[in-house]
């Protein structure tokens, strides 16, 4: 029988995160939860943010739990997040600020604003995505016109 190959997966869902160990022994696959933690927005002065530093801390906690239980390094690590999450980084890879949470109200009304520039049907055709205000496109566009948001898109 072949040696067991171990992989780690970090799953960052809408309400919780977890670190999972997947083991393949050549005949079957076994999955084990190593660490679970909350993943919710942080609200500061009426704005919702993703707790990126808290998530990083919990991911490291999960990796330490794995290391405490297994002598060998995993063969690979993968991270899965909700598809509209993003963070803005500078040229050195540092966070420019707390990442806005996809449910932050800054995107309220953004669809109408965006459709005034590019018609809905054209956005759907180009992106192939379901039109939802939480999509990254509309989150980024909201930075252009929402007062108080970080705007790297200004002309000046």
PEKA-V354962 format. One record per pair of residues at least 4 apart in sequence whose ideal C-beta (glycine too) atoms are under 6 Angstrom apart, sorted by the first residue. I is the first residue (numbers start at 1). J is the second residue. Records with the same first field share a line. If there is no record, write none. Layout:
I: J ; J
//
This chain:
2: 26
4: 23 ; 25
5: 24 ; 75
6: 23 ; 74
7: 22 ; 74 ; 75 ; 76
8: 74 ; 77
9: 20 ; 78
10: 19 ; 59 ; 79
11: 18 ; 80
12: 17 ; 39 ; 81
14: 82
16: 38 ; 39
17: 37 ; 39
18: 33 ; 36
19: 34 ; 35 ; 62
20: 31 ; 33
21: 32 ; 34
22: 31
23: 30
24: 29
34: 62 ; 65 ; 66
35: 62 ; 65
37: 58
41: 48 ; 101
42: 49 ; 51
43: 48
47: 104
48: 101 ; 103 ; 104
49: 98 ; 101
50: 99 ; 101
51: 55
52: 99
66: 70
81: 85
84: 102 ; 134 ; 135 ; 136
86: 136
87: 95 ; 99
88: 96
89: 93
90: 94 ; 96
97: 150
100: 104
102: 134
106: 142 ; 146 ; 149
107: 133 ; 138 ; 139 ; 142
110: 114 ; 133 ; 138 ; 141 ; 142
111: 133
113: 145
114: 141
115: 120
118: 122 ; 123
123: 127
124: 131
129: 135
133: 138
142: 146
143: 149 ; 151 ; 153
144: 153
//
